[in-house]
Amino acid sequence: MRLKKILGLASLGFLSVALLTACSSDKNSDTKTAEEKVTKVTVAQTADSKPYTYKDGDTLTGFDIEVLKAIDKALVGYEFDYKVVEAQSILTDIDAGRAKIGADNFGKTPEREEKYLFTYPISQNVNAIFSSTKNNFKSIGDLVGKTTEIPTGTNYGAIFEAWNKANPDKKIDVKYSERPLADRLAAVEAGQIDFLFASASAAGNLAKEHKLTVASNVPDLTDYPTFATFEYFIIDDQSVALQKAIDQEIKKLAEDGTLKKLSEEFYGADFVPAANEYK
């Protein structure tokens, strides 16, 4: 009887050790698996480009940022790390390998498409014509023969170049400079530039901030599809798997209403691209 008791206790001891070893092994295995699967991805963006990427107190937010946070929450195998840089440094950081994703209301240009990958669009841009209150231009047709000024390498430049190429008898005079948007809006108010075609919200906010008096009109683009633009995230051209993973999540966010909710929160209306943009 005593022998049975001793053997029973010994068996129980061995079983306990085995269970503890198994649990420890499973825990270590889970930790190792998680470490192996999760890849840190650096996102480069500004912190002063409202409503796209900006700081509310110490919190980084904006339409682009909140979309990325929603993607990051659902994305398996990746974790986003946000890096604040100057606007002109976003693509430089991607080129140098310091970041994988760029976020700040990026549009497509032929030059960018040669160097980078683009995600599905996250919004259809709402652009407005900014002109002096005297001119008060309201349609694309009003811009023929008029002068505008834009930085080099932007999607706006690509738009005007495409328009001028397709309409040699209705050209728009495009000047290139690196003047900040606020300075160019001041030049519009002063009559030095005829108009700017820019983000209704971003340029509108700057005009208010700098107390500039300019007319702002969102044109009907039904007959001017060349001027319709979308917003994307830019990705390092070697990160195809990351691009595909993000695209899957963007499509889900469009389908479940998250993009609409964020668009209404930051843009004041629903500017989610049509479903055919996610095919």
C-alpha positions as CSV (number, residue, x, y, z in Angstrom):
1,M,0.0,0.0,0.0
2,R,2.8,2.3,1.0
3,L,4.7,1.4,-2.3
4,K,1.6,2.3,-4.3
5,K,1.3,5.7,-2.6
6,I,5.0,6.4,-3.3
7,L,4.7,5.4,-6.9
8,G,1.5,7.5,-7.2
9,L,3.2,10.6,-5.8
10,A,6.2,10.0,-8.0
11,S,4.0,9.8,-11.1
12,L,2.2,12.9,-10.1
13,G,5.5,14.7,-9.7
14,F,6.7,13.6,-13.1
15,L,3.4,14.7,-14.6
16,S,3.6,18.1,-13.0
17,V,7.1,18.6,-14.3
18,A,6.1,17.5,-17.8
19,L,3.1,19.9,-17.8
20,L,5.3,22.8,-16.5
21,T,7.9,22.1,-19.2
22,A,5.2,21.9,-21.9
23,C,3.7,25.2,-20.8
24,S,7.0,26.8,-20.7
25,S,7.9,25.5,-24.1
26,D,4.6,26.7,-25.5
27,K,5.0,30.1,-24.0
28,N,8.5,30.4,-25.4
29,S,7.3,29.1,-28.8
30,D,4.5,31.7,-28.9
31,T,6.9,34.5,-28.0
32,K,9.4,33.5,-30.6
33,T,6.7,33.1,-33.3
34,A,5.3,36.5,-32.5
35,E,8.8,38.0,-32.7
36,E,9.5,36.3,-36.0
37,K,6.3,37.3,-37.6
38,V,6.0,41.0,-36.7
39,T,7.9,43.4,-38.9
40,K,8.4,47.0,-37.8
41,V,7.5,49.4,-40.6
42,T,8.5,53.0,-40.4
43,V,6.0,55.6,-41.7
44,A,7.3,59.0,-42.7
45,Q,4.9,61.9,-42.4
46,T,4.7,65.5,-41.4
47,A,3.0,66.8,-38.3
48,D,1.7,70.1,-39.7
49,S,-0.4,69.2,-42.7
50,K,-3.9,69.4,-41.4
51,P,-6.3,67.6,-42.1
52,Y,-3.9,64.9,-43.4
53,T,-1.1,64.5,-40.8
54,Y,-0.8,66.8,-37.9
55,K,-0.5,67.0,-34.1
56,D,-3.4,67.7,-31.8
57,G,-1.4,68.5,-28.7
58,D,1.1,65.7,-28.4
59,T,-1.1,63.3,-30.4
60,L,-0.3,62.5,-34.0
61,T,-3.6,62.4,-36.0
62,G,-5.3,63.4,-39.2
63,F,-7.1,61.5,-41.9
64,D,-4.0,59.7,-43.2
65,I,-2.8,58.8,-39.7
66,E,-6.1,57.5,-38.5
67,V,-6.5,55.4,-41.7
68,L,-3.0,54.0,-41.0
69,K,-3.9,53.3,-37.4
70,A,-6.9,51.3,-38.5
71,I,-4.8,49.4,-41.0
72,D,-2.1,48.7,-38.4
73,K,-4.7,47.4,-35.9
74,A,-6.0,44.8,-38.3
75,L,-2.7,44.0,-40.2
76,V,-1.1,40.7,-39.4
77,G,2.7,40.5,-39.4
78,Y,3.4,44.3,-39.4
79,E,3.6,47.1,-36.8
80,F,3.8,50.7,-37.8
81,D,6.3,53.2,-36.3
82,Y,5.5,56.8,-37.1
83,K,8.4,59.2,-37.9
84,V,7.8,62.9,-38.1
85,V,9.8,64.7,-40.8
86,E,9.6,67.7,-43.0
87,A,7.3,67.4,-46.1
88,Q,10.3,67.5,-48.5
89,S,12.0,64.7,-46.6
90,I,9.3,62.0,-46.8
91,L,10.3,60.7,-50.2
92,T,14.0,61.2,-49.4
93,D,13.6,58.9,-46.3
94,I,12.0,56.2,-48.5
95,D,14.8,56.6,-51.0
96,A,17.4,56.2,-48.3
97,G,15.6,53.2,-46.7
98,R,14.8,55.1,-43.5
99,A,11.1,54.6,-44.1
100,K,8.8,52.1,-46.0
101,I,5.6,54.2,-46.2
102,G,5.0,57.9,-47.0
103,A,1.9,59.6,-45.9
104,D,0.8,63.2,-46.6
105,N,-2.0,63.5,-49.2
106,F,0.2,62.0,-51.9
107,G,-1.1,61.8,-55.5
108,K,0.3,59.9,-58.5
109,T,2.6,61.4,-61.0
110,P,4.4,59.5,-63.8
111,E,7.8,60.2,-62.1
112,R,6.6,58.8,-58.8
113,E,5.1,55.7,-60.4
114,E,8.5,54.9,-61.8
115,K,10.1,54.9,-58.4
116,Y,7.5,53.9,-55.9
117,L,4.5,51.6,-55.2
118,F,1.1,53.1,-54.5
119,T,-1.7,51.6,-52.4
120,Y,-5.3,51.7,-53.3
121,P,-6.7,55.2,-53.0
122,I,-7.9,56.2,-49.5
123,S,-9.9,59.2,-50.6
124,Q,-10.9,61.2,-53.7
125,N,-9.3,64.6,-53.3
126,V,-11.5,67.7,-53.0
127,N,-9.7,70.4,-54.8
128,A,-10.8,74.0,-55.1
129,I,-9.9,76.9,-57.4
130,F,-8.4,79.7,-55.3
131,S,-8.4,83.1,-56.9
132,S,-8.8,86.7,-56.0
133,T,-12.3,87.8,-54.9
134,K,-12.3,90.0,-58.0
135,N,-11.7,87.0,-60.4
136,N,-13.7,84.5,-58.4
137,F,-13.0,81.6,-60.9
138,K,-15.5,78.8,-60.6
139,S,-14.9,76.4,-63.4
140,I,-11.9,74.8,-65.1
141,G,-12.9,76.7,-68.3
142,D,-12.3,79.9,-66.4
143,L,-8.6,78.9,-66.0
144,V,-7.7,78.8,-69.7
145,G,-5.0,81.3,-70.5
146,K,-4.5,82.1,-66.8
147,T,-1.4,81.7,-64.7
148,T,-0.8,79.4,-61.7
149,E,2.3,78.5,-59.7
150,I,3.1,75.0,-58.2
151,P,6.1,73.1,-56.9
152,T,7.9,70.7,-59.2
153,G,7.2,67.0,-59.0
154,T,3.6,67.2,-57.8
155,N,0.4,65.5,-59.1
156,Y,-0.9,69.0,-59.8
157,G,1.9,69.6,-62.3
158,A,1.0,66.3,-63.9
159,I,-2.6,67.4,-64.2
160,F,-1.7,70.7,-65.9
161,E,0.8,69.1,-68.2
162,A,-1.7,66.5,-69.3
163,W,-4.3,69.2,-69.9
164,N,-2.0,71.4,-71.9
165,K,-0.9,68.5,-74.0
166,A,-4.5,67.4,-74.8
167,N,-5.7,71.0,-75.3
168,P,-3.0,73.0,-77.0
169,D,-5.5,75.7,-77.9
170,K,-6.7,76.1,-74.3
171,K,-3.4,76.0,-72.3
172,I,-3.0,77.1,-68.7
173,D,0.2,79.0,-68.0
174,V,2.1,77.0,-65.3
175,K,5.0,78.5,-63.4
176,Y,7.1,76.3,-61.0
177,S,8.6,77.4,-57.7
178,E,9.3,76.1,-54.3
179,R,7.3,78.8,-52.5
180,P,5.2,77.4,-49.6
181,L,1.4,77.1,-50.2
182,A,0.7,80.0,-47.8
183,D,3.0,82.3,-49.8
184,R,1.4,81.4,-53.0
185,L,-2.1,82.0,-51.6
186,A,-0.9,85.5,-50.5
187,A,0.3,86.0,-54.1
188,V,-3.2,85.1,-55.4
189,E,-4.7,87.6,-53.0
190,A,-2.3,90.3,-54.2
191,G,-3.0,89.5,-57.9
192,Q,0.5,88.2,-58.7
193,I,-0.9,84.7,-59.5
194,D,-4.3,84.3,-61.2
195,F,-5.2,81.1,-59.4
196,L,-4.2,78.0,-57.5
197,F,-5.8,74.6,-57.8
198,A,-5.3,73.0,-54.4
199,S,-6.8,71.0,-51.6
200,A,-9.9,72.7,-50.5
201,S,-9.3,71.9,-46.9
202,A,-5.6,72.3,-46.6
203,A,-5.4,75.6,-48.6
204,G,-8.6,76.8,-47.1
205,N,-7.2,76.3,-43.6
206,L,-4.0,78.1,-44.5
207,A,-6.0,81.0,-45.9
208,K,-7.9,81.3,-42.6
209,E,-4.7,80.9,-40.5
210,H,-2.9,83.7,-42.4
211,K,-6.1,85.9,-42.7
212,L,-6.0,85.9,-46.5
213,T,-9.0,86.9,-48.4
214,V,-9.4,84.7,-51.5
215,A,-12.3,83.2,-53.3
216,S,-12.5,79.4,-53.1
217,N,-14.7,77.3,-55.4
218,V,-14.9,73.5,-55.9
219,P,-15.4,73.0,-59.6
220,D,-17.7,70.4,-61.3
221,L,-15.2,68.0,-62.9
222,T,-17.8,66.0,-64.9
223,D,-16.4,67.3,-68.1
224,Y,-12.9,67.6,-66.8
225,P,-11.8,64.1,-65.6
226,T,-8.1,65.1,-66.0
227,F,-8.5,67.2,-62.9
228,A,-9.9,64.5,-60.7
229,T,-7.3,63.2,-58.2
230,F,-7.0,60.6,-55.5
231,E,-5.0,60.3,-52.4
232,Y,-2.6,57.3,-51.8
233,F,0.1,56.0,-49.5
234,I,3.5,55.7,-51.1
235,I,5.5,52.6,-50.5
236,D,9.1,51.6,-51.1
237,D,9.2,49.8,-54.5
238,Q,10.7,46.6,-53.0
239,S,7.8,46.1,-50.5
240,V,5.3,44.4,-52.7
241,A,4.0,42.1,-50.0
242,L,3.4,45.1,-47.7
243,Q,1.6,46.9,-50.5
244,K,-0.7,43.9,-51.0
245,A,-1.4,43.5,-47.3
246,I,-2.3,47.2,-46.9
247,D,-4.5,47.2,-50.0
248,Q,-6.5,44.3,-48.5
249,E,-7.1,46.3,-45.4
250,I,-7.9,49.6,-47.3
251,K,-10.6,47.7,-49.2
252,K,-12.1,46.3,-46.0
253,L,-12.1,49.8,-44.5
254,A,-14.0,51.1,-47.5
255,E,-16.5,48.2,-47.3
256,D,-17.2,48.4,-43.6
257,G,-17.7,52.2,-43.5
258,T,-14.5,53.2,-41.7
259,L,-13.2,55.3,-44.5
260,K,-16.5,57.1,-44.8
261,K,-16.5,57.8,-41.1
262,L,-13.0,59.2,-41.1
263,S,-13.7,61.2,-44.3
264,E,-16.7,62.8,-42.7
265,E,-14.7,63.5,-39.5
266,F,-11.7,65.1,-41.2
267,Y,-13.1,66.4,-44.5
268,G,-16.6,67.1,-43.5
269,A,-18.2,64.8,-46.2
270,D,-17.9,61.4,-47.8
271,F,-15.0,61.3,-50.2
272,V,-14.5,57.6,-50.4
273,P,-13.5,56.4,-53.9
274,A,-16.0,54.3,-55.9
275,A,-15.9,50.6,-55.4
276,N,-14.3,50.0,-58.8
277,E,-11.1,51.7,-57.5
278,Y,-10.5,48.7,-55.2
279,K,-10.3,46.0,-57.9
